[in-house]
Amino acid sequence: MCLAVPGKLIKTFPREGLSMGQFDFGGVLREACLEYLPELQVGEYALVHVGFAISRIDKEDALQTLASLAEMAKLEEQAHE
């Protein structure tokens, strides 16, 4: 199953002619390409899929999704105890 995860854009930078960004995914920092969302600003949230920011998402929806993913991970851990 493929999943796009919401992340908060922390900073932007160029890399080899591409617009890139560093995203915070609930405390985990990763880089993603911003070419599909060149208008995204630092502090905004986007859905990131396989290294590409593909859609802007509002803060409330992003935080709710991150909380749901954290809860799912917690339940998975409990199931394997």
C-alpha positions as CSV (number, residue, x, y, z in Angstrom):
1,M,0.0,0.0,0.0
2,C,1.3,3.5,-0.8
3,L,0.8,6.3,1.6
4,A,1.4,10.0,1.4
5,V,2.3,11.5,4.8
6,P,1.8,15.1,5.9
7,G,4.9,17.1,6.8
8,K,5.7,20.6,7.8
9,L,8.1,22.4,5.5
10,I,11.1,23.6,7.6
11,K,13.4,25.1,5.0
12,T,13.9,25.2,1.2
13,F,17.0,24.9,-0.8
14,P,18.1,24.2,-4.4
15,R,19.8,20.9,-5.4
16,E,21.0,20.2,-8.9
17,G,18.5,22.7,-10.4
18,L,15.5,21.3,-8.4
19,S,13.6,23.1,-5.6
20,M,13.9,20.9,-2.5
21,G,12.6,21.2,1.1
22,Q,13.3,19.7,4.5
23,F,10.1,18.4,6.1
24,D,9.3,17.6,9.7
25,F,7.1,14.5,10.0
26,G,6.2,14.5,13.7
27,G,9.8,14.8,14.8
28,V,11.4,12.9,11.9
29,L,13.2,15.1,9.4
30,R,13.3,14.2,5.7
31,E,13.9,15.9,2.4
32,A,11.5,16.0,-0.5
33,C,11.3,17.6,-3.9
34,L,9.1,20.8,-4.2
35,E,8.8,20.9,-8.0
36,Y,5.1,20.0,-7.9
37,L,4.4,22.6,-5.2
38,P,6.7,25.6,-6.0
39,E,4.4,28.0,-4.1
40,L,4.7,26.1,-0.8
41,Q,6.1,28.3,2.0
42,V,8.1,27.4,5.0
43,G,5.7,26.6,7.9
44,E,3.0,25.2,5.6
45,Y,2.1,21.5,5.4
46,A,2.1,19.2,2.4
47,L,1.4,15.5,1.7
48,V,4.7,13.9,0.7
49,H,4.8,10.7,-1.3
50,V,8.0,8.9,-2.3
51,G,10.1,12.0,-1.9
52,F,7.8,14.5,-3.6
53,A,5.5,17.1,-2.0
54,I,2.3,16.4,-4.0
55,S,-0.4,18.4,-2.3
56,R,-0.8,21.3,0.2
57,I,-2.8,20.3,3.4
58,D,-4.0,22.6,6.2
59,K,-2.4,22.4,9.6
60,E,-5.4,20.9,11.4
61,D,-5.7,18.1,8.9
62,A,-2.0,17.4,8.9
63,L,-1.8,17.2,12.7
64,Q,-4.9,15.0,12.9
65,T,-3.4,12.6,10.3
66,L,0.0,12.5,12.1
67,A,-1.8,11.8,15.4
68,S,-3.7,9.0,13.7
69,L,-0.6,7.5,12.3
70,A,1.1,7.6,15.7
71,E,-1.9,5.9,17.3
72,M,-1.7,3.2,14.6
73,A,2.0,2.6,15.3
74,K,1.3,2.4,19.0
75,L,-1.5,-0.2,18.4
76,E,0.9,-2.2,16.1
77,E,3.5,-2.2,18.9
78,Q,1.0,-3.5,21.4
79,A,-0.2,-6.2,19.1
80,H,3.4,-7.6,18.9
81,E,4.1,-7.5,22.7
